[in-house]
């Protein structure tokens, strides 16, 4: 859908001849998508096509508790597609992580999860547990490795049993924007009440300890994140540190399996990500079988 046609459905009195509208690109592959930044005399805005889960999560959960998420100003449904006019968040993402930015990001996530911990009110809104669990079960059919399948079966058991809270199921570092003293979680396409480690595992799993990597985070900062998250969210909820450390290892294992699923399902095992992540998944499976946190 062309931008002019979309804007007809919004109150655009804030747009003038001096307004500059820029279509944004995906960080991972530099392709354009249905998101625009609108620069006006009054400020900046984001206009985006929202997935069904995202629109629902914003309107039913995040507008109530979302001090760490962008504000929604206007909504329009056009040809069964939902478009959101949103607050533009000025800042840096977490692709080049520092300890300061990491703490703000963790505080934002922890704040949202404290407000929604085991919430029956929000349980079936957005990307539900049932939808996420079915997807994860289906992905397990494409591991093509006995050892990975054994560990993955245990992961599914843990996934179904741990407490749930609001999670962003794609919390990669470019979906966190950090300002001077706050962090904002954006792009809630797969947000809902899910097993609590879902977001933090996604955040720390794919970072590398080399500064030219797409996602940079030191191993020390990853360990810090695991401890900080426990101390500020889990310690007072009857979860022991040993239980937490074992649980996060399984959720990290799931993250490493992502490109194994994709490569096997689509018969593309020459893909660079499959080649990179298969050894990581195997190594994590070995690690899980040997670890015994004290």
Secondary structure, DSSP 8 states (H G I E B T S, - for coil): --HHHHHTTS--TT--TT-EEEEEE-TTT--EEEEEEEEETTEEEEEEEE-HHHHHHIIIIIHHH-TTS--EEEEEEETTEEEEEEE---SEESSB--HHHHHHHHHHHHHHHHHHTT-SSSTTSBS-HHHHHHHHHHHGGG---HHHHHHHHHHHHHHHHS-EEEEETT--GGGEEE-SS-EEE---TTEEEEETTHHHHHHHHT-BSSTTSSSB--HHHHHHHHHHHIIIIIGGGT--HHHHHHHHHHHHHHHHHHHHHHHHHTT-TTSHHHHHHHHHHHHHHHHHHH----
